[in-house]
Amino acid sequence: MDLEIKNKLFLVTGASSGFGYAILKRLVEEDALVIAVARNAEKMEKAAKELGSNVEILAGDVTQSKTMDEILVKIGKRALSGALINAAGPPAKSFLETVMSDWDESYLNLLRWKVEISKKLIPLFEIEKYGRLLFIESASVKQPMDNLVLSTSLRLAVVGFVKTMANELASKGITANILAPGYHMTDAVDRIFKKKSELSGIRYDEAKTALIESIPVKTIGLPDDISVLAIWLLSPSSRFVTGETISVDGGSIKNIFG
């Protein structure tokens, strides 16, 4: 299937590992051009070397206004086709473990910067009367998960603003969607295994096995399991899909509209 993204320019944040890297790799395989952003300069240089000249790297913290402005300079006068909005989540904690500074940091790291970068990118899409915004959040916005109260609460706010924003942008050729991954083998899920081990008094491998057994497909997801759907949502083919929060979770969400 031709996704019509060859030589089109995309932005991928959180690009050095996990979902970000998997989606970056898929875009490059489709001959797209990508500005890849992450904090770890060494990892970004390695990614550029592995993936070739279609990748332009920018080492910086995307949650900061300074890095966002550097992204705009990097884009310049080129047409931006789409952006993957993605970054690491907060620590795994129960509600009673949290302190107010956890909530303040989670607001900044999970919600505020996504609003700001959306406001900076949308004018570029409006010029072209075309654009794709895709956010990586969590299946916990549909079914809360143990020890993810910070993630669940602030990501629900992201779902609210993206849904509202998508409705406002729909007539302008711009779509905005959310992917809500369940348990995939990433650093974030590794933290959950460790937390479950700590709270249950069981070994790490036992905690991991128990969690995997709770997934209906009886296996944990990989970052690649989300990347194919992601690049479709970033392509022209997804023109009739907007304002959606789509679970990729091996069947873990139990409600009818999972």
Residue pairs with C-beta under 8 A, 6 or more apart in sequence:
1 237
3 30
3 231
3 232
3 235
3 236
3 237
4 235
4 236
4 237
5 27
5 30
5 31
5 32
5 81
5 231
5 234
5 235
5 236
6 30
6 31
6 32
7 31
7 32
7 33
8 32
8 33
8 79
8 81
8 82
9 32
9 33
9 34
9 35
9 75
9 78
9 79
9 80
9 81
10 27
10 32
10 33
10 34
10 35
10 80
10 81
10 82
10 83
10 84
10 234
11 34
11 35
11 37
11 71
11 75
11 80
11 82
11 83
11 84
11 121
12 20
12 23
12 24
12 27
12 34
12 35
12 36
12 37
12 83
12 84
12 86
13 20
13 37
13 38
13 62
13 83
13 84
13 85
13 86
13 87
13 117
14 20
14 37
14 38
14 62
14 84
14 86
14 87
14 88
14 136
15 21
15 24
15 34
15 36
15 37
15 38
15 44
15 47
16 36
16 38
16 39
16 40
16 43
16 44
16 47
17 38
17 43
17 186
17 187
18 184
18 186
18 187
18 188
18 223
19 86
19 136
19 181
19 184
19 186
19 223
19 226
19 227
19 230
20 36
20 38
20 84
20 86
20 136
21 47
21 223
22 222
22 223
22 224
22 226
22 227
23 84
23 86
23 226
23 227
23 230
23 231
23 234
24 34
24 36
24 47
24 51
24 55
25 51
25 227
26 224
26 227
26 228
26 230
26 231
27 34
27 231
27 234
28 34
28 51
28 52
28 54
28 55
30 231
31 54
32 54
32 81
33 54
33 56
34 54
34 55
34 56
35 56
35 57
35 58
35 71
35 74
35 75
36 44
36 47
36 48
36 55
36 56
36 57
36 58
37 44
37 57
37 58
37 59
37 60
37 62
37 67
37 71
38 44
38 59
38 62
39 59
39 60
39 61
40 59
41 59
44 57
44 58
44 59
45 57
47 55
47 57
48 55
48 56
48 57
56 74
58 67
58 70
58 71
58 74
60 66
60 67
60 70
61 67
62 68
62 71
62 87
62 113
62 117
63 87
63 108
63 109
63 112
63 113
64 113
65 116
68 113
68 116
68 117
68 120
69 120
71 117
71 120
72 120
72 124
75 124
79 124
79 127
79 128
80 121
80 124
80 125
80 128
80 131
81 130
81 131
81 132
81 234
82 131
82 132
82 133
82 134
82 234
82 235
83 117
83 121
83 131
83 132
83 133
83 134
84 134
84 136
84 230
84 234
85 114
85 117
85 118
85 133
85 134
85 135
85 136
86 135
86 136
87 109
87 113
88 109
88 187
88 188
89 109
89 110
89 138
89 150
89 151
89 188
90 102
90 105
90 106
90 109
90 110
90 150
90 151
90 154
91 102
91 150
91 191
92 147
92 148
92 191
92 192
92 194
92 195
93 102
93 147
93 149
93 150
94 146
94 147
94 149
95 149
98 149
98 150
102 150
103 150
106 150
106 151
106 153
106 154
107 154
110 150
110 151
110 154
110 155
110 157
110 158
111 154
111 157
111 158
111 161
114 135
114 158
114 161
115 161
118 133
118 165
118 176
121 131
121 133
122 131
122 133
122 169
122 174
124 131
125 131
125 133
125 169
125 172
125 173
125 174
126 172
126 174
128 173
129 172
129 173
130 173
130 174
130 236
131 169
131 173
131 174
131 175
132 174
132 175
132 233
132 234
132 235
132 238
133 162
133 174
133 175
133 176
133 177
134 176
134 177
134 178
134 179
134 230
134 233
134 234
135 158
135 162
135 176
135 177
135 178
135 179
136 178
136 179
136 181
136 226
136 230
137 155
137 158
137 159
137 178
137 179
137 180
137 245
138 145
138 148
138 151
138 152
138 155
138 180
138 181
139 145
139 180
139 181
139 182
139 247
139 248
139 249
139 252
139 253
140 148
140 151
140 152
140 155
140 180
141 152
141 155
141 156
141 158
141 159
141 178
141 180
141 245
142 180
142 245
142 247
142 253
142 255
142 258
143 252
143 253
143 254
143 255
143 258
144 152
145 152
145 192
146 196
147 192
147 195
147 196
147 199
148 192
158 178
159 178
159 245
162 176
162 177
162 178
162 243
162 245
163 243
163 245
165 176
166 175
166 176
166 177
166 242
166 243
167 243
169 175
169 176
169 242
170 242
170 243
173 239
175 233
175 238
175 239
175 241
175 242
176 242
176 243
177 233
177 238
177 241
177 242
177 243
177 244
177 245
177 246
178 244
178 245
178 246
179 226
179 229
179 230
179 233
179 246
179 248
180 245
180 246
180 247
180 248
180 249
181 221
181 226
181 247
181 248
181 249
182 215
182 221
182 247
182 248
182 249
182 250
182 252
182 253
183 189
183 192
183 211
183 212
183 215
183 220
183 221
183 249
183 250
183 252
184 220
184 221
184 222
184 223
184 225
184 226
184 248
185 220
185 221
185 222
185 223
186 223
189 220
192 211
193 204
193 207
193 208
193 211
194 204
194 207
196 202
196 207
196 210
196 211
197 203
197 204
197 206
197 207
200 207
202 210
211 220
212 218
212 219
212 220
214 252
215 249
215 250
215 251
215 252
216 250
216 251
216 252
217 250
217 251
219 250
220 250
221 248
221 249
221 250
225 248
226 248
229 246
229 248
232 238
233 241
233 246
247 253
247 258
249 258
251 258
